[in-house]
Amino acid sequence: MLTLLTFSQNHLEFFSNKDVDTVLKRIDGSHNIWLRCIHFRDRTGTAKIINHFQINPSRIDMIFNRSLTGIDEDIEDCLFDGYEILTHQVKNQEFQVARGSTVLGKNFIITFEITEVKVLTILINNIQKRTIDVQNRGVDYILYLILKDILNNYHSVFEFISRQLDDLEDEVLANSGDETTYHKIAAMRQSTRSGRRNFQNIKSLLTRMNYEDFPWITQPVKVLFNEELVYQIDHLWQEYQALRAWMSELMEIQRDNIASKTSERIDRLTILSTIFLPITFITGFYGMNFKYMPELEQPWSYPAVISVIILIVVISIAFAKQQRWL
């Protein structure tokens, strides 16, 4: 699906369609443009969009390269950012990541969303309802709003992760030796790394914007970036580090729980071996084929040996319980 927002001082219009040519015909170069390409994996259609906005064709491969994240160093034709955003969705014990690309030009911004980014849908709905004024701004202000909403989204994502960790902590502190709990924490910790990369990419953008000639973002929007986003990134980074430390602590405790359970099992096996060791000796001793064994002639010898074996078992178990080995 393609969603087109065109705006200027006296103009605000929305248009949605699945056909690339139909959408491109609606574009007026005299207006500012935000084009959303949602679940759009048509390489030919992407090439048409790139060609229409006179962007370097090499960007097509970058858009379809899922492993490419961060700001591209080459900013001659546009500002290109490959992003991955941590979401609330959990699949196979891992948090899902929304991936895509953002292309910022002189009077246009294009977002290629492999997975629909909910915060962008909410943002464009708010613009449509005119609760957010963009008509007196440029497309760089749209980029600011996008990054601001993405960072705001992380507060709720981290809160959701905290609730998940609360539940896992209850399992861990209950001294459960189940390895499934450990794998849940490990999978969660691994999947949250996308949040770190997201913060680093935005922080890298802010750094380059302040220390390099950056034609794509105007000075008023730079001020907004520095006044609001810098503090927000630092605050979220501290939250992220705290969550990672929490996960590490839970993993360490759970490793100890598993080791403790394993040790208990080994202790029980050792006790069983200790109990059966003298019994094995007795049965082995009387299993020898000697002709002259006086006990064999006694009618009470068999029950006596059985009684001794039972006595050894009872005494061994009683001693193990007294020492709290069982």
Protein Blocks (a to p, Z undefined) as FASTA:
>chain_A
ZZdddddfkbccddddfbfklmmmmpcfkbccddddehiabfklmmmmmmmnopafklmm
mmmmmklgcjdfblklbccdddddddfbdgehiacdddddddddfkbccdddfbacfklm
mmmmmmmnopacfklpcfklmmmmmmmmmmmmmmmmmmmmmmmmmmmmmmmmnopabfkl
mmmmmmmmmmmmmmmmmmmmmmmmmmmmmmpccfkbcfklmmmmmmmmmmmmmmmmmmmm
mmmmmmmmmmmmmmmmmmmmmmmmmmmmmmmmmmmmmmmmmmmmmmpccfblfklmpmkl
mmmmmmmmmmmmmmmmmmmmmnopZZ
